[in-house]
Amino acid sequence: VYVSFFEILTKSLLPLPDKYHGLTDVDKRYRQRYIDMIANPEVADVFRTRAKVVSEIRKTMESFGFIEVETPVLQGEAGGAEARPFITHHNSLQRDLYLRIATELHLKRMLVGGLEKVYEIGRIFRNEGISTRHNPEFTTIEMYEAYSDYESMMNLAEEIVTRCAMATTGKLKIDYQGTEISLERPWRRETMHRLVEEATGVDFNSFGDVESAKNAAKGLLGFKTESSENTSLQACSSVGHVLNETAF
């Protein structure tokens, strides 16, 4: 190459990752997404797919008559879910405030105010650890509908997922890590009791007291009576709580 003239527009303080190996440092990939996208172009496809999903969710919710609202991120009470909040200080009010751990409470107040179908796609913050699979700041969607029940929410969940699948893949049978998953409706609907019984052979509906349920759960989970691992199990105050510990 014979160069007659060149002008440096800006200097590169740090070289890009080499093209052969790409960006392999996991910590750098998550902390500097822009470098990850330069070194691994397929990463940007994840963000494009996510944008399509969010757009399709909004279209679906609007088609069912829901109104999208924005509720406060800074709240006077850390309510709506069980989680440790981030705490900040408001100088003008001279009081501590919490970054929201859920959008739930304010959305329910919207129902009280007369908006019968509301939803929010919003950031929430939970001050409980961090890893590549657990970010303390993440996005959720919550929706609330007056005069409705869990059956209506089941129908809405099916509608959202199937529409998003069609918008992003064009089909209702998708491959996930080598396993084909069919999203065709209707989906199977079962209670947690039934699914636990199916997996373990134990019907927790048959227990009349919580201690019997705990003893059965210990056998399923392989806990010894003196084991420290069963502390959460021992703290269960109902058969339902024991069922929850067994399921998860």
Contacts in CASP RR format, 6 or more apart in sequence:
PFRMAT RR
TARGET T0000
AUTHOR 0000-0000-0000
METHOD contacts of the structure
MODEL  1
VYVSFFEILTKSLLPLPDKYHGLTDVDKRYRQRYIDMIANPEVADVFRTR
AKVVSEIRKTMESFGFIEVETPVLQGEAGGAEARPFITHHNSLQRDLYLR
IATELHLKRMLVGGLEKVYEIGRIFRNEGISTRHNPEFTTIEMYEAYSDY
ESMMNLAEEIVTRCAMATTGKLKIDYQGTEISLERPWRRETMHRLVEEAT
GVDFNSFGDVESAKNAAKGLLGFKTESSENTSLQACSSVGHVLNETAF
16 35 0 8 1.000
16 38 0 8 1.000
16 39 0 8 1.000
17 23 0 8 1.000
17 24 0 8 1.000
17 35 0 8 1.000
17 38 0 8 1.000
17 39 0 8 1.000
19 39 0 8 1.000
22 39 0 8 1.000
22 40 0 8 1.000
23 29 0 8 1.000
23 35 0 8 1.000
23 36 0 8 1.000
23 39 0 8 1.000
23 40 0 8 1.000
26 132 0 8 1.000
28 35 0 8 1.000
28 36 0 8 1.000
29 35 0 8 1.000
29 36 0 8 1.000
29 40 0 8 1.000
30 36 0 8 1.000
30 132 0 8 1.000
33 43 0 8 1.000
36 43 0 8 1.000
37 43 0 8 1.000
37 44 0 8 1.000
37 47 0 8 1.000
49 168 0 8 1.000
52 164 0 8 1.000
52 167 0 8 1.000
52 168 0 8 1.000
53 164 0 8 1.000
53 167 0 8 1.000
53 168 0 8 1.000
54 121 0 8 1.000
55 167 0 8 1.000
56 160 0 8 1.000
56 163 0 8 1.000
56 164 0 8 1.000
56 167 0 8 1.000
56 168 0 8 1.000
57 121 0 8 1.000
57 141 0 8 1.000
57 160 0 8 1.000
57 164 0 8 1.000
58 68 0 8 1.000
58 121 0 8 1.000
59 163 0 8 1.000
60 159 0 8 1.000
60 160 0 8 1.000
60 163 0 8 1.000
60 164 0 8 1.000
61 68 0 8 1.000
61 119 0 8 1.000
61 143 0 8 1.000
61 160 0 8 1.000
62 68 0 8 1.000
64 117 0 8 1.000
64 156 0 8 1.000
64 159 0 8 1.000
65 117 0 8 1.000
66 117 0 8 1.000
66 118 0 8 1.000
66 119 0 8 1.000
66 143 0 8 1.000
66 145 0 8 1.000
67 115 0 8 1.000
67 117 0 8 1.000
67 118 0 8 1.000
67 119 0 8 1.000
68 118 0 8 1.000
68 119 0 8 1.000
68 120 0 8 1.000
68 121 0 8 1.000
69 107 0 8 1.000
69 110 0 8 1.000
69 115 0 8 1.000
69 118 0 8 1.000
69 119 0 8 1.000
69 120 0 8 1.000
70 120 0 8 1.000
70 122 0 8 1.000
71 100 0 8 1.000
71 103 0 8 1.000
71 106 0 8 1.000
71 107 0 8 1.000
71 110 0 8 1.000
71 120 0 8 1.000
72 100 0 8 1.000
72 106 0 8 1.000
73 99 0 8 1.000
73 100 0 8 1.000
73 123 0 8 1.000
74 88 0 8 1.000
74 90 0 8 1.000
74 97 0 8 1.000
74 98 0 8 1.000
74 99 0 8 1.000
74 100 0 8 1.000
75 97 0 8 1.000
75 98 0 8 1.000
75 99 0 8 1.000
75 100 0 8 1.000
75 105 0 8 1.000
75 106 0 8 1.000
76 95 0 8 1.000
76 97 0 8 1.000
76 98 0 8 1.000
77 98 0 8 1.000
77 105 0 8 1.000
78 85 0 8 1.000
78 98 0 8 1.000
78 101 0 8 1.000
79 98 0 8 1.000
79 100 0 8 1.000
79 101 0 8 1.000
79 102 0 8 1.000
79 104 0 8 1.000
79 105 0 8 1.000
80 101 0 8 1.000
80 102 0 8 1.000
80 104 0 8 1.000
80 105 0 8 1.000
81 101 0 8 1.000
81 102 0 8 1.000
81 104 0 8 1.000
81 126 0 8 1.000
83 101 0 8 1.000
83 102 0 8 1.000
83 126 0 8 1.000
83 127 0 8 1.000
83 128 0 8 1.000
84 101 0 8 1.000
84 126 0 8 1.000
84 127 0 8 1.000
84 128 0 8 1.000
85 98 0 8 1.000
85 99 0 8 1.000
85 100 0 8 1.000
85 101 0 8 1.000
85 125 0 8 1.000
85 126 0 8 1.000
85 127 0 8 1.000
86 98 0 8 1.000
86 99 0 8 1.000
86 125 0 8 1.000
86 127 0 8 1.000
86 136 0 8 1.000
87 96 0 8 1.000
87 97 0 8 1.000
87 98 0 8 1.000
87 99 0 8 1.000
88 96 0 8 1.000
88 97 0 8 1.000
88 98 0 8 1.000
88 99 0 8 1.000
89 95 0 8 1.000
89 96 0 8 1.000
89 97 0 8 1.000
90 96 0 8 1.000
90 97 0 8 1.000
99 124 0 8 1.000
99 125 0 8 1.000
100 124 0 8 1.000
100 125 0 8 1.000
101 124 0 8 1.000
101 125 0 8 1.000
101 126 0 8 1.000
102 124 0 8 1.000
102 140 0 8 1.000
102 142 0 8 1.000
103 120 0 8 1.000
103 122 0 8 1.000
103 124 0 8 1.000
103 140 0 8 1.000
103 142 0 8 1.000
104 142 0 8 1.000
107 118 0 8 1.000
107 119 0 8 1.000
107 120 0 8 1.000
107 142 0 8 1.000
107 143 0 8 1.000
107 144 0 8 1.000
108 144 0 8 1.000
110 118 0 8 1.000
110 144 0 8 1.000
111 118 0 8 1.000
111 144 0 8 1.000
111 146 0 8 1.000
114 146 0 8 1.000
116 145 0 8 1.000
116 146 0 8 1.000
116 147 0 8 1.000
117 143 0 8 1.000
117 144 0 8 1.000
117 145 0 8 1.000
117 146 0 8 1.000
118 143 0 8 1.000
118 144 0 8 1.000
119 141 0 8 1.000
119 142 0 8 1.000
119 143 0 8 1.000
119 144 0 8 1.000
120 141 0 8 1.000
120 142 0 8 1.000
120 143 0 8 1.000
121 139 0 8 1.000
121 140 0 8 1.000
121 141 0 8 1.000
122 139 0 8 1.000
122 140 0 8 1.000
122 141 0 8 1.000
123 137 0 8 1.000
123 138 0 8 1.000
123 139 0 8 1.000
124 137 0 8 1.000
124 138 0 8 1.000
124 139 0 8 1.000
124 140 0 8 1.000
125 136 0 8 1.000
125 137 0 8 1.000
126 136 0 8 1.000
127 136 0 8 1.000
128 134 0 8 1.000
128 136 0 8 1.000
129 136 0 8 1.000
130 136 0 8 1.000
143 153 0 8 1.000
143 156 0 8 1.000
145 152 0 8 1.000
145 153 0 8 1.000
154 189 0 8 1.000
158 185 0 8 1.000
158 186 0 8 1.000
158 187 0 8 1.000
161 183 0 8 1.000
162 172 0 8 1.000
162 183 0 8 1.000
162 184 0 8 1.000
162 185 0 8 1.000
165 171 0 8 1.000
165 172 0 8 1.000
165 174 0 8 1.000
165 183 0 8 1.000
166 172 0 8 1.000
172 182 0 8 1.000
172 183 0 8 1.000
172 184 0 8 1.000
173 180 0 8 1.000
173 181 0 8 1.000
173 182 0 8 1.000
173 183 0 8 1.000
173 184 0 8 1.000
174 180 0 8 1.000
174 181 0 8 1.000
174 183 0 8 1.000
175 181 0 8 1.000
190 198 0 8 1.000
192 243 0 8 1.000
192 244 0 8 1.000
192 247 0 8 1.000
193 203 0 8 1.000
193 204 0 8 1.000
193 205 0 8 1.000
193 243 0 8 1.000
195 247 0 8 1.000
196 202 0 8 1.000
196 204 0 8 1.000
196 243 0 8 1.000
196 246 0 8 1.000
196 247 0 8 1.000
197 203 0 8 1.000
197 204 0 8 1.000
200 220 0 8 1.000
200 246 0 8 1.000
202 216 0 8 1.000
202 220 0 8 1.000
202 246 0 8 1.000
204 213 0 8 1.000
204 216 0 8 1.000
204 239 0 8 1.000
204 240 0 8 1.000
204 242 0 8 1.000
204 243 0 8 1.000
204 246 0 8 1.000
207 213 0 8 1.000
207 216 0 8 1.000
207 239 0 8 1.000
208 239 0 8 1.000
209 239 0 8 1.000
210 236 0 8 1.000
210 237 0 8 1.000
210 238 0 8 1.000
210 239 0 8 1.000
210 241 0 8 1.000
210 242 0 8 1.000
213 236 0 8 1.000
213 239 0 8 1.000
213 240 0 8 1.000
213 242 0 8 1.000
213 243 0 8 1.000
214 233 0 8 1.000
214 234 0 8 1.000
214 236 0 8 1.000
214 242 0 8 1.000
217 223 0 8 1.000
217 233 0 8 1.000
217 242 0 8 1.000
217 245 0 8 1.000
217 246 0 8 1.000
218 224 0 8 1.000
218 225 0 8 1.000
218 230 0 8 1.000
218 233 0 8 1.000
220 246 0 8 1.000
221 229 0 8 1.000
221 230 0 8 1.000
221 233 0 8 1.000
221 245 0 8 1.000
221 246 0 8 1.000
223 229 0 8 1.000
223 230 0 8 1.000
223 233 0 8 1.000
224 230 0 8 1.000
232 245 0 8 1.000
233 242 0 8 1.000
233 245 0 8 1.000
236 242 0 8 1.000
236 244 0 8 1.000
236 245 0 8 1.000
END
